[in-house]
Structure formats: structure tokens, C-alpha cells
Amino acid sequence: MLDEAAQPLSGAQISVSDSGILLSKAVTDGSGHASFQCSPHRTCIVTVDLKGYQPLELPAQDTETNLEIHLIKTLEHTEVVEVQAESSNPLAEAQSGENKLSIPEATRTPLRPATLADALPLIPGVIRAPDGQVNIAGLGEQHSVLIVNAVDVTDPATGNFGLSVPIDSVQTVKVLQSPYLAEYGNFTAGVVSAETRRGGEKWLYSLNDPMPEVRIRSGHLVGLRAVTPRLNLSGPLIRNHLYVLEASEYLMHKNPVRTLPFPFNETKSNAFNSFTQLDAPLTAKQTFTATLHFAPRNVHYMNLNFFDPQPVTPDANYQEDTGTLTHRLAFAGGLLTSTYAYTRVASNIVPQTPGEMTLSPIGDTGNYFSEQSGESTRIQWIETWTPKVFSWHGQHALQAGGVIAHAEDEGSILDRPVHLTDAMGRSLQDIIYSGQGGYQLSDMEPAVYFQDHWIATQRLAFDAGVRWEAQSITSTNRAAPRVGFTWTPSKDSRTTIVRGGMGVFYDEVPLNVYAFRNYPQQTVTTYDSTGNVSDGPRLFYNVVDTNPNAHFPLIDQEASSGNFAPYSLAWTVEAEHTLRSFSTFRLRYMQSDRSNQLTLRSEVSPTLSALVLAGSGSGRIRQIEFTSGFGTNESRHLYFSYVRQYSRGTLTDVAGYLGAYRYPVVRSLDKASNAGEIPNRFLLWGTFALPYRMNVSPHIEYRDGFVYQPTNVFQQYVVLSNSLQPRYPRYFSLDARVSKDLNMGSKHAVRLSLSGINLMNHSNYLQVHNNTGDPQFGKFFGNYGRHLLIDFDFLF
């Protein structure tokens, strides 16, 4: 074991494992030597760890191999914490009720996640809603933020996550719900924060899911259902100076819709998802990192379902790119991190053929009504300074940072006529659009924050900070104070930990909110039962309202159109207990009160009618979360969670009418459960290593069904009391994946896997007849039954 100057290193800890199973350990002596065992029939991974040096992971050939390993020093940035010498001291680092996800375990589950977002439903409080979006605490992606390597990569126009980075490029991922650390901003629900991997000293390769998934109907092979190969490589381009990681995947899916007849029941998507990272350790005090995420994709028959068959659905093309440059400099015992990032999201939504659309309680016909194209960009400059820890009535670890971001959104919209009929085909309403909506927007998004992690005693630590944010397009300035604490009641601080905190949080207002002024305007004509005009033609102007001066003292807003500042006041408290280093239990409560939320509703008066976009909504979230983990390492670990959730608020169609896939009718409802609210959810998953290099990964989910809102023949929400709000039947799925590794020579192996989905063949309904004018109103239908899948991976 040698350092960068070829000098021997003693005390380096070496672990040898195979498929996550620990085989042996060793420590280097004074001359830097150590010996370990690896059977020639095994695919061994050697992990080297030494304080002050970057950890290293590389394969071992056999017991006769002599390895000359060089370790690279980490940046000379240290934090001295005197309350306890152990690195696992929970007081040493600021934590904020985070849920971490083990990537190696997640990739072994029957979910077979291809991207970061695909793996998130394994985390308590996170679920994928029927519209495909990731929901945190019952709220959609517009209320959360996705951060990759400290960079906000959400779409500036819509606030959506988009196609996230390949799962194989991710080192760590955590989800924080209402975190009380001032470094996080632009959300009222949660933060998804991921760090990507870097290349190591040895070249590593893997090819996952190389074989296509075939489609079998009535015992016959009928083409391909999915092709999802993932290629990963990492290693040194210039030893000790430049390292590369490349994770690429091709994602071709033909997703069947079980409520439609074959062959007119498939949504077809193609995507290429590539993430590249270059790391250069310039000196012992400087590193440089560059990343590029490149993700084009197209969807044929977007949002296909029983009520919207193929001719009524649009096609969508997306191009998502993010590039970052990060420089880290250690000096005076501190660390300065400078990041420059560029994000671009381009989209194009087109109908199958130009034409008019008809909405009916029993199903839609004609053509999709809207044709859209847009491009949004965000340029960010991020500076973070973490000075040396200092002593004053305890230990203080400070952090200060700032962001200067510039966002733009440009596009056009062309809407065609929409007709509403009853189940018998009689005309109820016509919507005619005037004007071709073109828009060009820009926004400055500065933010600064300061926070202090104060270890007051050997058992008590506090976090305090404040964040200032602004959006020029909203004409608002917002202050967000945050406080938290960590307390360990016993002398062994690792046994029981109590945490809590509270703070103020603000959503970032998506730019498409301000494009609404330039959307085509609706002229609505309503007919009576005899076919005569009962109202209209009535022109609805697109109006972006002006909120009155906020009663909330931490918001400074000008009296101008669109001066929105959606915010929440939230607090959390949790207790975590570790039992004999084998199992961990945690109980957490979170409450969030939301105000100034965006609303969109139609307003009619004798002189003027308008679709009014305002900030008058509110809501409340209450969530109790119990989680536990059993096992001592990633090869034998089981996770269980139960989440009790209440998530209600003002329900309007802001995202539905302004988003990429728009619905032509503006619908509003005062108070209702949010679309992603799940009152009760049980989740059990994990992985177990078996003899003969086999692994089994169960995944069991039992929960209440999603809420749905009944509509009437005019496609408007029907107002119901909370007790009568309907839901889908309870969902239950027992899934499992069994894998076995087979050696292919001394250097390679193949992992064969068999996955079973919904093994109990439980009826998990996909759709419901939710229109009161539908003769089948209230009937559930469609189900994905039991199915098996065989796949394999190449391990190099």
C-alpha cells in the first residue's frame, strides 16, 4: 500500500467481499504490506479505507496476485469534534430527518429501477402517483426539488423532475421531508438529494439487462415489450490525475394498457440516458469535477388510457441536458466549493393528426386539442464555504452559501376546438380558442444562507440558520429561518437519538405560471337539453392576479401581477433507537401548514369573465412514519415501514392546465385530499444472501388506494364531503426477485435473475368510471396480474 509519493502506508483497512458477503479483512503493516484470501472461483472486490485518503474499490484476481495499490489524499479539510472520538457520533453532523436509500440493494429489487426517480418509491412517504409523478408527502413534483451533486436539476418551466440520472451512476441518495437545514430551498414538500460516483484506480465494467423482454400473447411470441440495456464503466484515464465514470442506458418500452384491446393498447417510449463524470485531483488541496447528463426521449401515445384511446393522445419529444463544473479548494482548515451548472429542457407536444377533440362521460374521441413547443434553461453559480470548526461554549461547524441563477422559458401553444357532450352524444358545451400563445420569459433567482451546527454538550447539538430567496419574476423577497436539535439521552450516543426542528419553506414558482397570460383564450358556449344556446358565447380572459400584501412578515412583495410566494410552516420530531447494532427503529412525526398556494379557477361576472390564476390556496399535511431496519450489512438487510398520512388542500388544475400534457377544462375544488395522499401504507423490502452465491429480494406493499375526484357531464369536479371522498380499493402486491451469480472464467461472471410481480394475483384496479354521467359510474376495471421475468447481467 503506497501513497502518491510511493511511500508505504500502514494501518490501511482492507475488506474482501463477494456479492456483498464479507470474506476476509486485513490491515497493512509498517511496510505497507497485507495479505488476504480470495478463492479463484470467486469474483472478489477489495475495499481499501484509510483516514486522510480517498477510499478505493477494485477487483482481485486470485490468491496468487500481488496488488500494488496507490491511495490519493483527500482534501485537507477537517472538522475536529471533541465531544466523542468515534466517527459515528450522531452529534457530529447536521441531520434533518433524512431517509437514505441503499443503491446496491435497490437495484436488486423486483422494481428493477433504471433511473434515480424509479428507486424513490422504496422510501417511506414517497410514492408514484397514477399520473407517473413522484409524490412526497402527498404532493407532486412541483412542490419538491431534485438535487444532483448540489445542483437543482428540476425543469424551470414546470418544476418536474424529468428523466433523472441513471441509477448506476448514483453513490448515495436521500429524501428529506421539511428539512430544517438552511442550505435547502425551493420546496414545500421534500428534497431528493443524490451524489454520483467517481471512477477508481482500476477499470470496472458492467452490462445490466442486455437481453430484451419479449411479449407473449396466447402462448405466442409477439415482438418485444422492452429493451433496457445499461452499460457502466469507470476507471483512470490518467492514473492519479484523471478518472472517468460513464453510465449509459437505452430505454425502449411498449407499456400495455390493460383496459384497451391489443394491438391498440400500447404507449411506446424510447430514451437514451447518459451520465458522464470526470474527476481530477489537482493537488492535495484542490479537486475538479465535471459532469454531463444527456437524456433525449420520445413518447408515442402519451397518457394512453381507456377514456383516451390512441387517436386522442399526443406524441411527446423531450431533450434534457445538464452540465456542471465543480472546483473544491481546501485552505485554512476550511473548504470552498464553487459550482457552475447549465440545465436545458426542450419539449414538443403534437397530436396524432390536427383536429378537434370531444369530451364525453364515457370516453373521449377526435384528436388531442393542443400543440406545444417550449425550451427552458437555467444557469447557476453556486458558492459554498465551510470554515474550520471552532470552539466557543462547545463546537461550531459553520456553513455559508449563495446561489445566483438565471432561468428562461420560451415557447408557443396552438389550441384547437373542444366539444363537450353527454353519454348520448348531445352537445353540452363548445370551447373555442383564439390566438396562438407565444411567450418568452426570464427570471433571476438569487439565494444566500448561513447555518451553524453547534455541539453544545456531549449529548446535545443544535442547528440554526436562515435562508433568503427571491424570484424577480414574482417581485417577492422571502426569508426562511430554520432551527433544529439532536439529543442523545444515554451515554452511548449511538443507541437512542431524538431529533426535531421547524422552519419556513417556499416553493419556487414555475415559469409556466407567467406564460399563462399568453395562452390562447377560451370562448365558451353552453347549450341546454334541447340544443339551444343557454349561455355565451362567453370569452374568458387569462388573468394573473395580484395578491394583497402578505400577512406573513417574512415575505416582502410588490403590488404587481403574479406576486406569488407559496410557503409552508413545518415542524418535525423523531426518535431513533438502535438495538445491538442489528436493528434500528425510528418513529417520526411531521406537520406542515401551507399557504399562498397557486390556484386556477373560472370567474364569471355580468361585465367580465376570466380564468384567474391566483395564490389563494392552502393546505395541511400530517404524517406519522415508523421505519425499521434489520441486518448487519447490505447482503442481509430488511426494511419495514408504515406511514400514516393526511394530506389535504385546495385542489385546482394549475399543473393540469399549464403543464406539458394539458387538460382543456379548468376545474376547481375548495378542499379535498391531494392526489398522492395515502392514509395507510405498509412497505417491506430488502435482500438476503443465500448459499451458492444466490440472493433473494422480496418487495411487499399494502396500502389504501389512491383518491379520485368524481366529475359531472361538464367535466367539473363534484363537491363531496371528506367522509364521502372515494378511493380505489386497497392495493396489495407481493413481488420477489431471485438471482444467482455464475463465473465466466477468472475475471467475469453472469448474474441470472427471476422476478415475480404480483405473485398473489391480487386485483389492483387501474381505472374507474368517475363521471356521474357515465352509466357505469363508480365501477373499477383493469388490472396487471401475476407475471414473471427472466433477465441477466454481465459482471466484469
ABEGO torsion letter per residue (X at the ends): XBBAAGBBBBGBBBBBBBGGBBABBBBBBAAGBBBBBBBAABBBBBBBBBBGBBBBBBBBABAABBBBBBBBBBBBBBBBBAABABAABAAABBBBGBBBBBAAAAAABAAGBABAAAAAAABBGBBBBAAGBBBBGGBBAAABBBBBGGBBABBAAAGBAEBBBBAAABABBBBBBGBABAABBGBAABBBBBBBBBBBABBBBBBBGABBBBBBBGGBBBEBABBBBBBBBBEBABBGABBBBBBBBBBBBBBBBAABBOAAABBBBBBBBBBBBBBBBABAABBBBBBBBBBBBBBBGBGBBAABBAAABBBBBBBBBBBBBBBBBBBGGBBBBBBBBBBBBBBBBBBABBEBBBBBAAEBBEBBABBBBBBBBBBBBBBBBBBBBBBBGEBBBBBBBBBBBBBBBBBBBBBBBBBBBBAAGBBABBBBBBEBBBBBBBBBBBBBBBBBBBBABAABBBBBBBBBBBBAAAGBBBBBBBBBBBBBABABAAABBBBBBBBBBBBBBBAAAAAAAABBBBBBBBBBAAGBBABOBBBBBBBBBBBBBBABAABBBBBBBGBBBBBBBBBBBBBBBBBGGABBBBBBBBBBBBBGBBBBBBBBBAABBBBBBBBABBBBBBBBBBBBBBEABAABBBBBBBBBBBBBBBBBAAAAAABABBBABBBBBABBBBAABBABBBBBBEBBBBBGGBBBBBBBBBBBBBBBBBBBAAGBBBBBBAAABBBBBBBBBBBBBBBBBBBBEAABBBBBBBBBBGAAGBBBBABBBABAABAABGBBBEBBBBBBBBBBBBBX
